[in-house]
């Protein structure tokens, strides 16, 4: 895929995203409305898309063991690298380290990867197993560290660390995204016949996930703006790691060590190149740790990832 072809593929992405930015900057649509659009995409449209596609998909091809194992290994190396770097900088608070690990390794699947993959490849199916790995492994580790690091009930939750952790884990696994994925997998494996009208309805709603999610992200960025001069060295390091180092690490581990080739290698590198998820900011607010840092990294990795997308598309296609 040449540079011109890559840019052509991204025109719908830029239109939906840029429209949100422009309308928010001109105050035609209030930036605060981004939450309503985001909630619609996250809680309803994306789960509908995931359910229908997983139910109708080939699970044997979807859950490629070598590809998922390679990505998990790359993520493990990245987690260790970010944690070691954070400790080397003098951070000793586990929650601070966990926040930076999440910033450098987790990817924005629902709001960024899904719409980009639908636009570029016509399907977001390769994201499903990575989404489950991220929610059921990476996020649970971060939640565990955050919950266990709280200073007792005064930290905002009732009960001991174990009870707070179990509630947080339960809430994470009960998100619409995870429930939709698991429901699609279960009904697929059991060969349960889902009425066509239900699948058609899910597809109709799911088709709106991509533009609405990108429009919401544009509204959010257009409202908060960017302050590039205020970017700290730590933020630059995290942005560089997330947008450049992690995708290259994924390419090296998956391609050279695990022998992943073809489309799956391209999918995994592009997934790794996605920006830091908005959940980072949500976690930071909930646990009162690194709120300013998280907001800055989420916004700036979103912009940098969008700018670098044509480069990554051209690279993985060669």
C-alpha positions as CSV (number, residue, x, y, z in Angstrom):
1,X,0.0,0.0,0.0
2,X,1.6,3.3,-1.1
3,X,1.5,6.6,0.7
4,X,-1.3,7.9,-1.5
5,X,-3.4,4.7,-1.1
6,X,-2.9,4.9,2.7
7,X,-4.0,8.5,2.8
8,X,-7.1,7.6,0.7
9,X,-8.0,4.9,3.2
10,X,-7.8,7.5,6.0
11,X,-10.0,10.1,4.4
12,X,-13.1,8.9,6.2
13,X,-11.2,8.8,9.5
14,X,-9.9,12.3,9.1
15,X,-13.4,13.5,8.0
16,X,-15.2,12.2,11.1
17,X,-12.4,13.2,13.5
18,X,-11.7,16.6,11.9
19,X,-15.4,17.4,11.8
20,X,-15.6,16.9,15.5
21,X,-12.5,19.1,16.1
22,X,-13.9,21.8,13.8
23,X,-17.4,21.9,15.3
24,X,-16.0,21.9,18.8
25,X,-13.5,24.7,18.1
26,X,-16.3,26.8,16.5
27,X,-18.6,26.0,19.3
28,X,-21.3,24.7,16.9
29,X,-21.4,21.5,18.9
30,X,-20.4,21.8,22.6
31,X,-17.3,19.8,23.4
32,X,-19.1,18.5,26.5
33,X,-21.3,16.5,24.1
34,X,-18.4,14.3,23.3
35,X,-19.3,12.3,26.4
36,X,-22.7,11.5,25.1
37,X,-21.3,10.4,21.8
38,X,-18.6,8.4,23.5
39,X,-21.1,6.7,25.8
40,X,-23.2,5.7,22.8
41,X,-20.2,4.2,21.0
42,X,-18.7,2.5,24.0
43,X,-21.9,1.2,25.7
44,X,-24.0,0.4,22.7
45,X,-22.7,0.7,19.1
46,X,-19.3,-1.0,19.5
47,X,-20.7,-3.9,21.6
48,X,-23.3,-4.4,18.9
49,X,-20.6,-4.5,16.2
50,X,-18.4,-6.9,18.3
51,X,-21.3,-9.3,19.0
52,X,-22.5,-9.6,15.5
53,X,-19.0,-10.1,14.0
54,X,-17.7,-12.5,16.6
55,X,-20.9,-14.6,16.4
56,X,-20.6,-14.9,12.6
57,X,-16.9,-15.2,12.5
58,X,-14.5,-18.1,12.2
59,X,-13.1,-18.4,15.8
60,X,-10.3,-20.7,14.7
61,X,-8.9,-18.0,12.4
62,X,-9.8,-15.2,14.7
63,X,-7.9,-16.5,17.7
64,X,-4.6,-17.3,16.1
65,X,-2.5,-18.7,18.9
66,X,0.9,-17.6,17.5
67,X,-0.3,-14.1,16.8
68,X,-1.9,-13.6,20.2
69,X,1.1,-15.2,22.0
70,X,3.5,-13.0,20.2
71,X,1.5,-9.9,21.1
72,X,1.2,-11.0,24.7
73,X,5.0,-11.5,24.8
74,X,5.7,-8.1,23.2
75,X,3.3,-6.5,25.8
76,X,5.1,-8.3,28.6
77,X,8.4,-6.9,27.5
78,X,6.9,-3.4,27.1
79,X,5.4,-3.6,30.6
80,X,8.8,-4.6,32.1
81,X,10.6,-1.8,30.1
82,X,8.2,0.9,31.2
83,X,8.2,-0.3,34.9
84,X,12.0,-0.4,35.0
85,X,12.3,3.1,33.5
86,X,9.8,4.5,36.0
87,X,11.6,3.0,38.9
88,X,14.9,4.2,37.5
89,X,13.4,7.8,37.5
90,X,12.8,7.4,41.3
91,X,9.2,6.4,41.3
92,X,8.5,4.0,44.2
93,X,4.7,4.3,44.5
94,X,3.3,1.1,42.8
95,X,0.2,3.0,41.5
96,X,2.4,5.6,39.8
97,X,4.3,2.9,38.1
98,X,1.1,1.0,37.1
99,X,-0.3,4.2,35.6
100,X,2.8,4.7,33.4
101,X,2.7,1.1,32.3
102,X,-0.9,1.5,31.2
103,X,0.0,4.7,29.4
104,X,2.8,3.0,27.4
105,X,1.3,-0.4,26.7
106,X,-2.5,-0.4,26.6
107,X,-4.2,0.7,23.4
108,X,-7.4,2.6,22.5
109,X,-9.4,-0.2,21.0
110,X,-13.0,1.0,21.1
111,X,-12.7,4.6,20.2
112,X,-9.7,4.4,17.8
113,X,-8.6,0.9,16.7
114,X,-12.1,-0.3,15.8
115,X,-13.1,2.6,13.6
116,X,-9.7,2.7,11.9
117,X,-9.7,-1.0,11.2
118,X,-13.3,-0.9,9.9
119,X,-12.3,2.0,7.6
120,X,-9.0,0.6,6.4
121,X,-9.6,-3.2,6.3
122,X,-13.4,-3.4,6.3
123,X,-13.4,-5.4,9.6
124,X,-12.3,-5.0,13.2
125,X,-12.2,-8.8,13.8
126,X,-8.4,-8.9,14.5
127,X,-8.9,-6.5,17.4
128,X,-11.3,-8.9,19.3
129,X,-8.7,-11.2,20.8
130,X,-6.4,-8.3,21.7
131,X,-9.3,-6.5,23.3
132,X,-10.0,-9.5,25.5
133,X,-6.4,-9.9,26.4
134,X,-6.1,-6.2,27.3
135,X,-9.3,-6.2,29.4
136,X,-8.9,-9.6,31.1
137,X,-5.1,-9.5,31.7
138,X,-3.5,-6.0,31.4
139,X,-6.4,-4.0,32.9
140,X,-6.9,-6.5,35.7
141,X,-3.2,-6.2,36.7
142,X,-3.4,-2.4,36.8
143,X,-6.7,-2.5,38.7
144,X,-5.2,-4.9,41.2
145,X,-2.2,-2.6,41.8
146,X,-4.4,0.4,42.1
147,X,-6.9,-1.2,44.5
148,X,-4.3,-2.8,46.7
149,X,-2.4,0.5,46.8
150,X,-5.3,2.4,48.2
151,X,-5.0,3.6,51.8
152,X,-8.0,1.7,53.3
153,X,-11.7,2.6,53.0
154,X,-10.9,6.3,53.1
155,X,-9.4,5.9,49.6
156,X,-12.9,5.8,48.2
157,X,-14.2,2.3,48.6
158,X,-15.8,0.3,51.4
159,X,-14.3,-2.9,52.7
160,X,-10.8,-4.3,52.7
161,X,-8.4,-4.4,49.7
162,X,-9.7,-7.9,48.7
163,X,-13.3,-6.8,48.5
164,X,-12.4,-3.6,46.6
165,X,-10.3,-5.6,44.2
166,X,-13.1,-8.1,43.6
167,X,-15.6,-5.4,42.9
168,X,-13.2,-3.7,40.5
169,X,-12.5,-6.9,38.7
170,X,-16.1,-7.7,38.4
171,X,-16.9,-4.3,37.1
172,X,-14.1,-4.6,34.5
173,X,-15.3,-8.0,33.3
174,X,-19.0,-6.8,33.2
175,X,-18.3,-3.9,30.7
176,X,-20.5,-4.1,27.6
177,X,-17.5,-4.7,25.4
178,X,-16.4,-7.8,27.3
179,X,-19.9,-9.1,27.6
180,X,-20.6,-8.6,23.9
181,X,-17.3,-10.5,23.0
182,X,-18.0,-13.3,25.4
183,X,-21.7,-13.6,24.3
184,X,-20.6,-13.8,20.7
185,X,-18.0,-16.4,21.4
186,X,-20.3,-18.6,23.5
187,X,-23.2,-18.5,21.0
188,X,-20.8,-19.2,18.2
189,X,-19.3,-22.2,20.0
190,X,-22.7,-23.6,20.9
191,X,-24.0,-23.0,17.4
192,X,-27.0,-21.2,18.9
193,X,-29.2,-19.7,16.1
194,X,-29.6,-16.0,16.7
195,X,-32.6,-14.6,14.7
196,X,-31.6,-12.7,11.6
197,X,-33.6,-9.7,12.7
198,X,-31.4,-9.4,15.8
199,X,-28.2,-9.7,13.8
200,X,-29.4,-7.2,11.2
201,X,-30.3,-4.8,14.1
202,X,-26.8,-5.2,15.7
203,X,-25.2,-4.6,12.3
204,X,-27.2,-1.5,11.7
205,X,-26.2,0.0,15.1
206,X,-22.7,-1.3,14.8
207,X,-22.1,0.5,11.5
208,X,-22.4,3.8,13.4
209,X,-19.7,2.9,15.9
210,X,-16.8,4.0,13.7
211,X,-17.9,7.5,12.7
212,X,-19.5,8.3,16.1
213,X,-16.4,7.2,18.1
214,X,-14.1,9.3,15.9
215,X,-16.4,12.3,15.9
216,X,-16.6,12.0,19.8
217,X,-12.8,11.9,20.0
218,X,-12.6,15.0,17.7
219,X,-15.1,16.9,19.8
220,X,-13.1,16.1,22.9
221,X,-9.7,17.2,21.4
222,X,-11.3,20.2,19.9
223,X,-12.6,21.3,23.2
224,X,-9.6,20.7,25.4
225,X,-7.0,21.9,22.9
226,X,-3.3,21.0,22.9
227,X,-0.5,22.7,24.8
228,X,2.6,21.4,23.1
229,X,5.0,23.8,24.9
230,X,3.9,22.4,28.2
231,X,4.9,18.8,27.3
232,X,7.3,17.4,29.9
233,X,10.2,15.1,29.2
234,X,8.3,12.2,30.9
235,X,5.3,12.8,28.7
236,X,7.5,12.9,25.6
237,X,9.1,9.6,26.6
238,X,5.7,7.9,27.2
239,X,4.3,9.3,23.9
240,X,7.4,8.1,22.0
241,X,7.3,4.7,23.6
242,X,3.6,4.2,22.9
243,X,3.6,5.6,19.3
244,X,7.0,4.3,18.1
245,X,8.8,1.9,20.4
246,X,5.9,-0.4,21.2
247,X,4.8,-0.9,17.6
248,X,8.4,-1.6,16.6
249,X,8.8,-4.0,19.6
250,X,5.6,-5.8,18.5
251,X,7.0,-6.2,15.0
252,X,10.3,-7.6,16.3
253,X,8.8,-10.0,18.8
254,X,5.9,-11.2,16.7
255,X,7.7,-11.3,13.4
256,X,11.2,-12.4,14.3
257,X,10.6,-14.5,17.5
258,X,7.2,-15.9,16.9
259,X,7.2,-16.1,13.1
260,X,4.0,-14.2,12.6
261,X,3.7,-13.2,8.9
262,X,1.3,-11.6,6.5
263,X,-1.9,-9.9,7.5
264,X,-1.7,-10.8,11.2
265,X,1.7,-9.1,11.6
266,X,0.3,-6.0,10.0
267,X,-2.8,-6.1,12.3
268,X,-0.7,-6.5,15.4
269,X,1.7,-3.7,14.6
270,X,-1.1,-1.4,13.8
271,X,-3.0,-2.3,17.0
272,X,0.2,-1.6,19.0
273,X,0.5,1.8,17.2
274,X,-3.0,2.9,18.5
275,X,-3.0,5.7,21.1
276,X,-3.3,5.4,24.9
277,X,-6.9,4.6,25.9
278,X,-9.2,7.1,27.6
279,X,-9.5,4.6,30.4
280,X,-6.1,5.9,31.6
281,X,-7.6,9.2,32.5
282,X,-10.6,7.4,34.1
283,X,-8.3,5.3,36.3
284,X,-6.2,8.3,37.2
285,X,-9.3,10.2,38.4
286,X,-10.7,7.3,40.3
287,X,-7.5,6.5,42.2
288,X,-6.3,10.2,42.4
289,X,-2.9,9.5,40.8
290,X,-1.2,11.3,37.9
291,X,-4.4,13.0,36.6
292,X,-2.6,15.7,34.7
293,X,-0.1,13.3,33.2
294,X,-2.8,10.9,32.0
295,X,-4.9,13.6,30.4
296,X,-2.0,14.9,28.5
297,X,-0.7,11.5,27.3
298,X,-4.2,10.4,26.1
299,X,-4.7,13.6,24.1
300,X,-1.2,13.8,22.6
301,X,-0.9,10.1,21.7
302,X,-4.2,10.3,19.9
303,X,-2.9,13.1,17.8
304,X,0.5,11.6,17.1
305,X,-1.0,8.2,16.3
306,X,-3.4,9.8,13.8
307,X,-0.4,11.6,12.1
308,X,1.7,8.4,12.0
309,X,-1.1,6.1,10.7
310,X,-0.2,6.6,7.0
311,X,3.4,5.8,7.8
312,X,2.5,2.6,9.6
313,X,0.0,1.5,6.9
314,X,2.7,1.9,4.3
315,X,5.3,0.2,6.4
316,X,3.3,-2.9,7.3
317,X,2.1,-3.3,3.7
318,X,5.6,-3.5,2.3
